[in-house]
Amino acid sequence: MGYRIRLVLLILMDSLIVSTAIFVAAWIAYPYESVIHISSLIISAIALLVFHHLFAFIYNLYKKVWAYASVGEVTAIAKAVTLSIAATALVQYLSSGFVIYKRALLVTWMLHILLIGGSRFGWRIYRERYMNKAGNKKRTLIVGAGSAGAMIARQLKTENSSDLLPVGFIDDEQSKQKMQLFDLPIFGQTKDIEKVVQNHTIEHIIIAIPSLKSDDLNQIVAECKKTKIKTQILPKMEDLMSGKLSVHQLKDVEVEDLLGRETVELDIHSISRNVTGETVMVTGAGGSIGSELCRQLMRFTPKKILLVGHGEYSIYTIDMELKENYKNEQIEIVPVIGDVQDRARMFEIVKEHKPVIIYHAAAHKHVPLMEYNPHEAVKNNILGTKNVSEAADAFGVRTFVLVSSDKAVNPTNVMGATKRVAEMIIEDLNKRSSTVFAAVRFGNVLGSRGSVIPLFKKQINNGGPITVTDPEMTRYFMTIPEASRLVVQAGALAKGGEVFVLDMGEPVKITDLAKNLIKLSGYTEEEIPIVYTGIRPGEKMYEELLDDSEILPGEVYEKIYVGKTSKVNQNVLTLFISQYESYTNEELKNHLMQIVYTKEDLILMKG
């Protein structure tokens, strides 16, 4: 129904109710005597009509979506009716020789509340019961009878467009058992999900607890898996707060949801002091980490943000996204095409825009690929870092944060070794620069380009099998927002020379990851088998975040630790950079290991 037609119908209906209510009220209040003169009734009816529409527009009664009416809408009706009756009483007092017909006006007030409010809620009931017929809708069980669950139930009951029909709730809170919410029963607790699905012919499950911890979510998902019913979940609280997703956007349960940990709260004050109103620069801004880093930084309203990257399309994409999402903010968003390997270009960018903070996320990160292309790893990860960090030093950038990797700890591969050297470069530069240099080290990032999850999903979509290198292979995992928040927080914590590390909990077996993904995709391991292919070049069976000799006791911030890398021999590094292009792949790897390890370490490794 169009807005104009709806508005006209509501005004006509209210006019009819208001115009006749005073006459009905007079008859009810004085059934056996003519106390009120007909002229007073007519004047009162006209006054009521005028004042009702006046207060109806003041309290937006004609703009309310009555399909979702609740206490707020009832309150608005009560205010509009009460004020219109009070104003009419004043008119009666002035026009009837200082007499107010209190009983008649009281009955009129009750009739207005009953009829005007009843007409709205009658429409809502009709819409829910007759317009939103079940039809082919899937019978849906909602896990969580809190505010989010109530919102989902209400939405599903009132929207024609949804193909889901809520039939009840599951909630672990004892006080809610056998209660009802929106006329829907609370069937039981998490442990009862399988039984409830069978007894009530459930075809769909929604987990509606956005602040759920991963351990609790794992337990609920485990119960849902037993039913083999499609299960969806509300977005995480961090996505709701950042505006990336709304509470109405259901999504499938992902492995990321099961592996996520309790969110580390940011020190908003210190980050705002560093970022708000300043010029910040992100290299690799089109990548998985770089683009999320930009999103996180935008929350703190910098004056200008430089999106630096060599991929034209990826920079265009993040540029368009930020400009759309923050079009009402006074933030200058500058897309900059430039390769970190191009020293002159990096110096030119920093000189022109004078950023206060640089977040260096540009890097080659794929381990096996870099084993085959070690010269490219050196150019991007070592020379790129050297170029950007020295530009930061030359033009007095306040803080430089390097995005590093857990593969830089005791590296056995080219990618890890180049990231370790990059850490050494900025630590050495920190000793003789006014710029504060720090590194942030974290494990594998779920969902990033080249990570294992997208590969597994593709293999499942192709009918399997899923390929895993070794059944005992383990890795630390974190989500992209977690990684990006750590980088932003590190920029605020940095005093110079640190390597910041997030407490990533327990490492996860890649095999368990694959099994979870198979189940969440609705398959069994018989349908999508797991095949073990053997460890690839440069891979470790397990990875560390800090070497024993690097760990400093205690957290510097909630779940954030700090350590220091080994010293770099500038002469050795300078010689390596001047000659690396002439090395064969094998020679290059050997020279890299000589930089990051002592002679004793190398002897022990070969032994």
KOLGU-118834 format. One record per residue (C-alpha): residue number from 1; x negated, y negated, z negated. Coordinates in steps of 0.5 Angstrom, whole numbers, always signed. Example, Ala and Ser with C-alpha at 12.3 -4.5 7.8 and 13.67 -1.06 7.14 Angstrom:
BEGIN
   num       X       Y       Z
     1     -25      +9     -16
     2     -27      +2     -14
***
This chain:
BEGIN
   num       X       Y       Z
     1      +0      +0      +0
     2      -3      -7      +2
     3      -5     -12      -3
     4      +1     -17      -1
     5      +6     -12      +0
     6      +4      -9      -7
     7      +4     -17     -10
     8     +11     -19      -7
     9     +14     -12     -10
    10     +11     -13     -17
    11     +14     -20     -17
    12     +21     -19     -15
    13     +21     -13     -20
    14     +19     -17     -26
    15     +23     -23     -23
    16     +29     -18     -24
    17     +27     -16     -31
    18     +26     -22     -34
    19     +32     -26     -31
    20     +37     -21     -33
    21     +34     -19     -40
    22     +36     -25     -44
    23     +44     -24     -42
    24     +43     -16     -44
    25     +39     -18     -50
    26     +45     -23     -52
    27     +50     -18     -51
    28     +46     -13     -56
    29     +44     -18     -61
    30     +51     -21     -61
    31     +56     -16     -59
    32     +63     -18     -62
    33     +62     -26     -62
    34     +60     -31     -57
    35     +54     -35     -60
    36     +50     -37     -55
    37     +53     -42     -49
    38     +53     -39     -42
    39     +49     -46     -40
    40     +43     -44     -46
    41     +43     -37     -43
    42     +42     -40     -36
    43     +37     -45     -38
    44     +33     -39     -42
    45     +33     -34     -36
    46     +30     -40     -32
    47     +25     -42     -37
    48     +23     -34     -38
    49     +22     -33     -31
    50     +18     -39     -30
    51     +13     -38     -36
    52     +13     -30     -35
    53     +10     -31     -28
    54      +5     -37     -31
    55      +2     -32     -36
    56      +3     -26     -31
    57      -2     -30     -27
    58      -6     -32     -33
    59      -7     -25     -35
    60      -8     -22     -28
    61      -2     -17     -29
    62      -1     -17     -21
    63      -8     -15     -20
    64      -9      -9     -25
    65     -10      -3     -22
    66      -4      +1     -26
    67      -6      +8     -24
    68     -12      +7     -29
    69      -8      +3     -34
    70     -10      +4     -41
    71     -10      +0     -48
    72     -13      -6     -44
    73      -7      -7     -39
    74      -2      -6     -45
    75      -5     -11     -49
    76      -5     -16     -43
    77      +3     -15     -42
    78      +4     -16     -49
    79      +0     -22     -49
    80      +4     -25     -43
    81     +11     -23     -45
    82     +10     -26     -52
    83      +7     -32     -50
    84     +13     -33     -45
    85     +18     -32     -50
    86     +15     -37     -55
    87     +15     -42     -50
    88     +22     -40     -48
    89     +24     -41     -56
    90     +21     -48     -55
    91     +25     -50     -49
    92     +31     -47     -53
    93     +30     -51     -59
    94     +29     -58     -55
    95     +35     -56     -50
    96     +40     -53     -55
    97     +40     -58     -61
    98     +34     -56     -64
    99     +37     -48     -65
   100     +33     -42     -63
   101     +37     -36     -62
   102     +32     -31     -66
   103     +35     -25     -65
   104     +37     -25     -58
   105     +29     -27     -56
   106     +27     -21     -61
   107     +31     -16     -57
   108     +29     -20     -50
   109     +22     -19     -52
   110     +23     -12     -53
   111     +26     -11     -47
   112     +21     -14     -43
   113     +15     -10     -46
   114     +19      -4     -45
   115     +22      -5     -38
   116     +15      -9     -35
   117     +11      -4     -39
   118     +15      +2     -37
   119     +15      +0     -30
   120      +8      +0     -29
   121      +7      +7     -33
   122     +13     +10     -29
   123      +9      +9     -23
   124      +3     +12     -26
   125      +6     +18     -28
   126     +10     +19     -21
   127      +3     +18     -18
   128      +0     +23     -22
   129      +5     +28     -22
   130      +8     +28     -15
   131      +3     +24     -10
   132      -3     +28     -13
   133      +0     +35     -12
   134      -5     +40     -13
   135      -5     +43      -6
   136     -11     +46      -4
   137     -15     +43      -9
   138     -20     +47     -13
   139     -19     +48     -20
   140     -24     +45     -24
   141     -27     +46     -31
   142     -30     +40     -34
   143     -36     +41     -39
   144     -36     +35     -44
   145     -30     +32     -47
   146     -33     +25     -49
   147     -33     +19     -45
   148     -36     +21     -39
   149     -32     +27     -38
   150     -25     +23     -40
   151     -27     +18     -34
   152     -28     +24     -29
   153     -22     +27     -31
   154     -18     +21     -31
   155     -21     +20     -24
   156     -20     +26     -21
   157     -12     +26     -23
   158     -11     +20     -20
   159     -15     +20     -14
   160     -12     +23      -7
   161     -18     +23      -4
   162     -21     +28      -9
   163     -21     +36      -7
   164     -22     +37     -15
   165     -16     +39     -20
   166     -18     +38     -27
   167     -15     +44     -31
   168     -19     +43     -38
   169     -25     +42     -42
   170     -31     +45     -45
   171     -34     +42     -51
   172     -39     +44     -57
   173     -36     +40     -62
   174     -32     +44     -67
   175     -27     +38     -69
   176     -25     +38     -61
   177     -23     +45     -61
   178     -15     +46     -59
   179     -14     +39     -58
   180     -12     +35     -51
   181     -15     +30     -47
   182     -11     +27     -42
   183      -6     +32     -43
   184     -11     +37     -41
   185     -13     +43     -46
   186     -20     +44     -49
   187     -21     +51     -48
   188     -27     +52     -52
   189     -35     +52     -53
   190     -41     +53     -48
   191     -41     +60     -50
   192     -34     +61     -47
   193     -35     +58     -40
   194     -35     +65     -37
   195     -29     +68     -41
   196     -25     +61     -39
   197     -27     +61     -32
   198     -24     +68     -31
   199     -18     +67     -35
   200     -16     +60     -32
   201     -18     +62     -25
   202     -23     +56     -25
   203     -26     +55     -18
   204     -31     +49     -20
   205     -35     +46     -26
   206     -37     +39     -27
   207     -42     +38     -33
   208     -40     +31     -35
   209     -46     +29     -40
   210     -50     +24     -37
   211     -55     +24     -43
   212     -56     +31     -44
   213     -63     +34     -46
   214     -66     +39     -41
   215     -66     +44     -47
   216     -58     +44     -48
   217     -57     +43     -40
   218     -61     +49     -39
   219     -57     +53     -44
   220     -50     +50     -40
   221     -53     +52     -33
   222     -55     +59     -36
   223     -47     +60     -38
   224     -45     +57     -31
   225     -49     +61     -27
   226     -46     +68     -30
   227     -40     +65     -27
   228     -43     +64     -20
   229     -38     +58     -19
   230     -41     +52     -16
   231     -43     +47     -21
   232     -44     +40     -21
   233     -47     +35     -25
   234     -46     +27     -27
   235     -52     +23     -25
   236     -58     +22     -30
   237     -57     +16     -35
   238     -63     +13     -32
   239     -60     +13     -25
   240     -53     +10     -28
   241     -57      +5     -32
   242     -61      +3     -26
   243     -55      +3     -21
   244     -58      +8     -16
   245     -52     +12     -17
   246     -45     +11     -20
   247     -41     +15     -25
   248     -37     +18     -20
   249     -42     +21     -16
   250     -43     +28     -17
   251     -49     +32     -15
   252     -51     +39     -15
   253     -55     +41     -21
   254     -63     +41     -19
   255     -69     +44     -21
   256     -71     +37     -23
   257     -65     +36     -28
   258     -67     +43     -32
   259     -75     +41     -32
   260     -74     +34     -34
   261     -75     +32     -41
   262     -73     +27     -46
   263     -74     +20     -43
   264     -80     +16     -45
   265     -77      +9     -47
   266     -81      +3     -44
   267     -84      -3     -48
   268     -79      -7     -44
   269     -82     -14     -48
   270     -90     -12     -46
   271     -88     -10     -39
   272     -84     -16     -38
   273     -89     -21     -40
   274     -94     -17     -35
   275     -89     -17     -29
   276     -83     -22     -30
   277     -85     -28     -26
   278     -91     -26     -23
   279     -94     -23     -16
   280     -95     -16     -16
   281     -98     -11     -11
   282     -96      -4      -9
   283    -101      +0      -4
   284     -98      +6      -1
   285     -91      +3      -3
   286     -87      +7      +3
   287     -89     +14      -1
   288     -85     +18      -6
   289     -89     +15     -12
   290     -90      +8      -9
   291     -83      +7      -7
   292     -80      +9     -14
   293     -86      +4     -17
   294     -83      -2     -13
   295     -76      +0     -15
   296     -78      +0     -23
   297     -82      -6     -22
   298     -76     -10     -19
   299     -72      -9     -26
   300     -77     -14     -29
   301     -76     -19     -24
   302     -83     -21     -21
   303     -83     -27     -17
   304     -86     -24     -11
   305     -87     -16      -9
   306     -92     -14      -4
   307     -90      -8      -1
   308     -97      -5      +2
   309     -98      +1      +7
   310    -100      +3     +14
   311     -93      +7     +15
   312     -89      +2     +19
   313     -82      +6     +18
   314     -84      +8     +11
   315     -85      +0      +9
   316     -79      -2     +13
   317     -75      +3      +9
   318     -77      +1      +2
   319     -77      -7      +4
   320     -69      -6      +7
   321     -67      -2      +1
   322     -70      -7      -4
   323     -67     -13      +0
   324     -60     -10      +0
   325     -60      -8      -8
   326     -63     -15     -10
   327     -60     -20      -5
   328     -58     -24     -11
   329     -64     -24     -14
   330     -70     -30     -13
   331     -75     -25     -12
   332     -79     -25      -6
   333     -80     -19      -2
   334     -86     -18      +3
   335     -87     -12      +7
   336     -95     -12      +9
   337     -97      -7     +14
   338    -105      -5     +12
   339    -109      +1     +11
   340    -113      +1      +5
   341    -119      +4      +9
   342    -119      -3     +12
   343    -123      -7      +7
   344    -123     -14     +11
   345    -115     -13     +11
   346    -115     -11      +4
   347    -119     -17      +2
   348    -115     -22      +6
   349    -108     -19      +3
   350    -111     -20      -4
   351    -114     -27      -2
   352    -107     -30      +1
   353    -102     -27      -4
   354    -106     -27     -10
   355    -103     -22     -14
   356    -103     -22     -22
   357    -103     -14     -22
   358    -104      -9     -17
   359    -101      -2     -17
   360    -106      +3     -13
   361    -101      +9     -10
   362    -104     +10      -3
   363    -108     +16      -3
   364    -108     +23      +1
   365    -106     +28      -4
   366    -104     +35      -1
   367    -110     +40      -3
   368    -110     +45      +2
   369    -110     +40      +8
   370    -115     +36      +5
   371    -120     +42      +4
   372    -119     +42     +12
   373    -120     +35     +13
   374    -125     +32      +7
   375    -128     +26     +11
   376    -121     +23     +11
   377    -120     +25      +4
   378    -126     +21      +2
   379    -124     +15      +7
   380    -117     +14      +4
   381    -118     +16      -4
   382    -125     +14      -5
   383    -127      +8      +0
   384    -119      +6      +0
   385    -120      +5      -8
   386    -126      +2      -7
   387    -124      -3      -2
   388    -118      -5      -6
   389    -121      -5     -13
   390    -127      -9     -11
   391    -122     -14      -7
   392    -118     -15     -14
   393    -125     -16     -18
   394    -127     -21     -12
   395    -120     -25     -13
   396    -119     -25     -20
   397    -113     -20     -21
   398    -111     -19     -28
   399    -110     -12     -28
   400    -111      -6     -23
   401    -108      +1     -24
   402    -110      +7     -20
   403    -105     +12     -19
   404    -109     +19     -21
   405    -108     +26     -21
   406    -109     +32     -26
   407    -113     +35     -20
   408    -118     +30     -22
   409    -120     +34     -29
   410    -125     +39     -27
   411    -124     +39     -20
   412    -125     +45     -15
   413    -122     +42      -9
   414    -123     +36      -5
   415    -117     +32      -7
   416    -118     +33     -14
   417    -126     +31     -13
   418    -124     +25      -9
   419    -119     +22     -14
   420    -124     +24     -20
   421    -129     +19     -16
   422    -124     +14     -15
   423    -123     +14     -23
   424    -131     +13     -24
   425    -131      +7     -19
   426    -126      +3     -23
   427    -128      +5     -30
   428    -135      +3     -27
   429    -132      -4     -24
   430    -129      -5     -31
   431    -135      -6     -34
   432    -137     -12     -30
   433    -131     -15     -28
   434    -126     -20     -31
   435    -120     -15     -28
   436    -118     -10     -33
   437    -118      -3     -29
   438    -114      +3     -31
   439    -112     +10     -29
   440    -106     +14     -30
   441    -106     +21     -29
   442    -100     +26     -28
   443     -98     +33     -26
   444     -94     +35     -20
   445     -88     +30     -18
   446     -82     +34     -17
   447     -79     +32     -10
   448     -85     +28      -7
   449     -87     +29      +0
   450     -91     +35      +1
   451     -89     +38      -6
   452     -86     +45      -7
   453     -79     +44      -8
   454     -77     +41      -1
   455     -81     +47      +2
   456     -77     +52      -3
   457     -71     +48      -1
   458     -73     +49      +7
   459     -74     +56      +6
   460     -68     +58      +3
   461     -64     +54      +8
   462     -68     +58     +13
   463     -65     +65     +10
   464     -72     +66      +6
   465     -76     +68      +4
   466     -79     +64      -1
   467     -87     +64      -1
   468     -91     +63      -8
   469     -99     +64      -8
   470     -99     +68     -14
   471     -94     +70     -20
   472     -98     +67     -25
   473     -99     +60     -22
   474     -97     +55     -27
   475     -97     +47     -26
   476     -95     +41     -30
   477     -89     +38     -27
   478     -85     +31     -28
   479     -80     +27     -24
   480     -81     +21     -19
   481     -78     +16     -24
   482     -82     +19     -30
   483     -89     +18     -26
   484     -87     +11     -24
   485     -85      +9     -31
   486     -92     +11     -34
   487     -95      +7     -28
   488     -92      +1     -30
   489     -93      +2     -38
   490    -100      +3     -37
   491    -101      -4     -33
   492     -98      -7     -40
   493    -102      -2     -44
   494    -109      -3     -41
   495    -115      -6     -44
   496    -120      -3     -39
   497    -123      +3     -37
   498    -117      +8     -40
   499    -114     +14     -36
   500    -107     +14     -39
   501    -104     +21     -39
   502     -96     +23     -40
   503     -95     +29     -45
   504     -92     +33     -40
   505     -90     +39     -45
   506     -91     +46     -43
   507     -93     +48     -36
   508     -88     +52     -31
   509     -89     +58     -27
   510     -88     +57     -20
   511     -85     +63     -20
   512     -80     +61     -25
   513     -79     +55     -21
   514     -77     +59     -15
   515     -72     +63     -18
   516     -68     +58     -21
   517     -68     +54     -15
   518     -65     +61     -11
   519     -60     +61     -17
   520     -58     +54     -16
   521     -57     +55      -9
   522     -52     +60     -10
   523     -56     +66      -8
   524     -59     +72     -11
   525     -67     +74     -11
   526     -64     +80      -6
   527     -62     +75      -1
   528     -67     +70      -2
   529     -74     +74      -4
   530     -80     +72      -6
   531     -86     +73      -3
   532     -93     +72      -6
   533     -99     +70      -1
   534    -105     +69      -5
   535    -108     +63      -7
   536    -110     +58      -2
   537    -117     +54      -1
   538    -118     +49      -7
   539    -113     +51     -11
   540    -113     +53     -19
   541    -109     +58     -22
   542    -107     +53     -27
   543    -109     +45     -28
   544    -111     +41     -34
   545    -109     +34     -35
   546    -115     +32     -40
   547    -122     +35     -41
   548    -123     +37     -48
   549    -129     +32     -48
   550    -124     +26     -45
   551    -119     +27     -50
   552    -118     +21     -56
   553    -114     +23     -62
   554    -107     +20     -62
   555    -102     +17     -58
   556    -103     +10     -56
   557     -95     +10     -54
   558     -89     +15     -54
   559     -92     +21     -51
   560     -98     +17     -48
   561    -105     +19     -49
   562    -111     +16     -47
   563    -118     +19     -45
   564    -124     +16     -41
   565    -128     +19     -35
   566    -135     +21     -34
   567    -140     +15     -32
   568    -142     +15     -25
   569    -149     +14     -22
   570    -148      +8     -17
   571    -154     +10     -13
   572    -152     +17     -12
   573    -145     +14     -10
   574    -148      +9      -6
   575    -152     +14      -2
   576    -146     +18      -1
   577    -142     +13      +2
   578    -147     +11      +7
   579    -148     +18      +9
   580    -142     +22      +8
   581    -140     +21     +16
   582    -146     +25     +18
   583    -144     +31     +13
   584    -141     +37     +15
   585    -135     +39     +11
   586    -139     +44      +7
   587    -144     +39      +6
   588    -139     +34      +4
   589    -136     +38      -1
   590    -142     +40      -4
   591    -144     +33      -5
   592    -137     +31      -8
   593    -138     +36     -13
   594    -145     +34     -15
   595    -142     +27     -16
   596    -137     +29     -21
   597    -141     +35     -25
   598    -148     +35     -28
   599    -153     +40     -25
   600    -151     +44     -32
   601    -144     +45     -30
   602    -145     +47     -23
   603    -150     +52     -25
   604    -145     +55     -30
   605    -139     +54     -24
   606    -144     +58     -19
   607    -146     +63     -25
***
